[in-house]
């Protein structure tokens, strides 16, 4: 067993926060906060739990383009509404997931849901950018709005807790979201003293965000709320134990071993493709959004 343990590379504290628009106060764990390799996950913005005061005009991020990747927003507290130029719109509440495939190009805006904005309150979210393989970057945009009650759930033995399988597979439970490359996204909600085991191929890039509470990993490392645990690309097995009631976001995926060219909200393979994305955006090819 010992030889198969996926060892912790580092327990990383949340980098200093910055604002995205006026509605999201985020800690960027990667690629800017820490230069770690988490492909197919390109970016992790974590809005740690804060209180937003009540106001009539919802805070948020105005219209912006995306091409070449997917945005995955996971809600823990608060509510976010969104619209895109493909005609999709929706609201995510705690436990819900918004999985948007920008692919060939989309205009998007996201903001605090108006009723939440009027009341104010706790707000906590994660947004991931998931890279797309080159062959899929120019596919049609799509949207998966996944309600909490529709997320596949795997109950652990001994009342340890529940694994919510957003994407990928946990034991025999298949995730709710469809993906373009092999990856796993889980929320593990564990009761104090509860244990959960995970097994991922040794080459998969793997990390855990502690959303709430604290955990012990592989019997020897402790990680607390708002920290990110980064694993080595060797071994397969991870065991976590909840030191108190906790929520942890587990990410693991097969690396996409292709060149990356990034400019702002565009994530492509070459500089020429970035220039094409800018030209297409300026020519209105991403559609229209008020």
N, C-alpha and C positions, 0 to 999 in steps of 0.2 A: 504493500500500500504506500509506504513512505516514498518509494521511487516515483510514484505516479502523482504526488502532490504538486499542484501548480503553486509555486512559491510567490509570495508577495514581493514585488520589486520596490514599491514605495507606498507609503500612506501620505497623501498630499492634502495640505490644508487649502481652504478656498482662497483663491487669489482676490485681491482688492476688487470690490464691485464697480461696475460702470453702468450707466443708463443706456438702454436701447429704446429710442423714442422717449416718452415720458411715462411709460406704463410698465417697464420691465427693468428691475435692478438686478443685474446678473453678474455672477462670478464665472469667468471663462476658464474652465479647466484646461481645455486644449482647443485649437492649436496654439493660442497666444499665451495662456497662463503657464502651461508647461509644454515643453517640446517632446511630447510622447507620441508614439505611433499607435493609433487606435483604429486604423482603417478596418472596415468600411465606414466607421464613424469618423467624420472629418472635424466636427465641432461639437462641444458640449457647453452650453450656457445653462447655468443653474441659478434660478431666482430663489434664493433661500427665503425662509418664512419671514415676512415683514407685514406691517399693517399699513394699508393705504387709507388715507382719510376720505370721508365721503365727499363727492362732488358731482354736479349735474353733467358736466362735460366729460365723457369717458376718456381716460388716459389710454395711450397706445402707440402704435407705429403706423404711420400713414402709408399710402400706396408705394410699393417697392417691387422690383422684378426679381425673379429667380430663374436660373437655368442649370441643368446638369446634375441635380441632386434631389433629395427629399428632405422636407422638414418634418420632424416628429415632435409634437408638443404634448407633454404629459402633465395633467393638472393634479395638484395635491390640495391646494386651498385656493378659493377665489373662482372666478369664471371669466373665460375669454371668448369673445365673438370674433368671427373672421369672415371675410369675403374674398373671392378671387375672380379673375377675369374669365375663367371658364364657366362661371355661373354657380359655382359652389359657395355655400355659406353654412354656418352652423355655430353652435355654442358648445364649449366643453366646460363641464363642471368637475368637481373633485372626483378622481378615479377615471375620468374619460381621457381619450387619446385622439388627437387630430394628426393624421398621417397624410401629408400632402406631397404628392409626386410632382415636382415642378417640371422635370424632364426638359422637353423642348422649349419651354418658356411660359411663364405665367406672371401676372401682376397680382399682388396680394396685399391685404392690410389686416391687422389684428389689433384688437383693443379690448379693454375691460368691458364685459357685458354691462349694458346700461343699468340694470337693476342692482347689480353688485356695486357699480360705481356710485350710485345714489346712497347706498348704505355704508360703503367702505368695509374694511375688515381684513382678515388674514389673507395673504396672497403668497402662493408658492408653486412654482412651475419648473419643469425641465424642458429645454428645447435642444434637440439633436439635429445636426445636419448629417444625413446618411448619403455617402457618395454613390453614384450609379456607375456600373461598368460602361466602358466606352460604347458598346453596342446598344445600350439602352438610354444614353443621355438625350437623344433626340426623339424618344418615344412620346406618345401623347400624354399630356398632363392628366392626373387623376387624383381622386381624393377618397380617403377612407376615414370616415368619422366613426370611432368605436366607443360606444357607451360602456360605462363600467359594468352594467349588468350583462353585456354581451361578451366581455372578455373571458376567455377560457381560464378556468381556475383548477388548480391541483391542490387538494387538501392533504397536508402532511400528517403522518402518523403521530400519535401521542399528543394531539392537540398542540402541535408545535407552531401551526400557522398555515398560511396559504401562499402558494406561488401563483401569481396572476401572469399568464403567458400571453404577453402582448404580441410577440412575434417569435418565430422559431418553434422549438419543441422542448418541453420539460418532461422527462420520462415518457409516458405515453400520451401526454396532453399536447395537442397541436395549437399553436398560437392563432390569434384572431386576424392579424394583419398579413397580407401577402407581401413578399419582398422580392427584390431582383437578384440578390446574392445571399448566400447562407449567413444568417445572423440570428442572434437570440436577444430579446429584450424582455425582461421579467421585472415585475414588482414583487418582492418577497415581503409579505407582512407576517412577522414572527412575534409570537408571544414570549415573554420573559422566560429564558431557559430553553426555548425552542431551538432545534437545530435543523439546518437544511444542507443538503449535499448537492453539488453541481459537478457536471463532468463535461468538459469541452475539449476538442482536439488541441494538441499542444501548440500548433501554429496559430490558433485563433488569438486575436488581440482581445484582452479581457480586462474589464474594470467594474468597480462597484461604487455607486454613490450612496452615502448614508443620508437618507432623507430625514430620518427621525430615529432617535435612540442611539444605542451603541452596540457593537458586535465584537466577538472574538473570531479571528480567522485562523483556520488550521491549528487551533489550540495554542497559538503563541503570539499573534499580533492583535492589537486592539485598534478599532477605528470608531470615531465618534461622529455625531451629526455634522453635516456639512463638509465631510471629508470624502476624498476620492481614493480608492484603493486600486493600484495598478499592479497587474500580475506579469510575471516573466513568461516568455514564450517557450515554456518547457513544462512537462507534466500535464496532467489532465484534470485532476480532482481537487475540488475546493469544498471545505466544510465551514459553515459559519454558525455561530451560536449567539442568540440574542441575549445580551446582558441585561436588557430591559425590553419592554415592548418596542418594536422597531419596524421601520419600513426601509428597505434597501432596493435600489434600482440596479439590476444586474445587466451588463452589456457584454456580449461576446460575439465576434464575427470573423469570418474568413477574410484575410486581407485582400484587397483589390490591388494587385501588383501592376499598376499602370501609372504612367506619368500624370502629375496633377498640375494644372494651371488654374490659379484662383485670382479673381479680381472682384472685390466687393461681393455682390450676391450671385456671382457666376462661378461655377466649379466645373472646369472642363479639363481636357488632356493637353491642349497646346495653346500657345499664345495666339495663333491664327484663329482658333475657335473662340477665344475670348473677344478678339476684335470683331468677329462675326456676330457674337452675342450682343455687343454694344451697338453695332450697326442695325441689327434686327430690332433691338429695343427702341433705338432712335427713330426707326421707320414705322413704329407702331405695330410690329408683328406679334407683340405679346398680348394684343387685345386691348380692351379699354376697361378701366375701373374708375368710378367716381372718387 
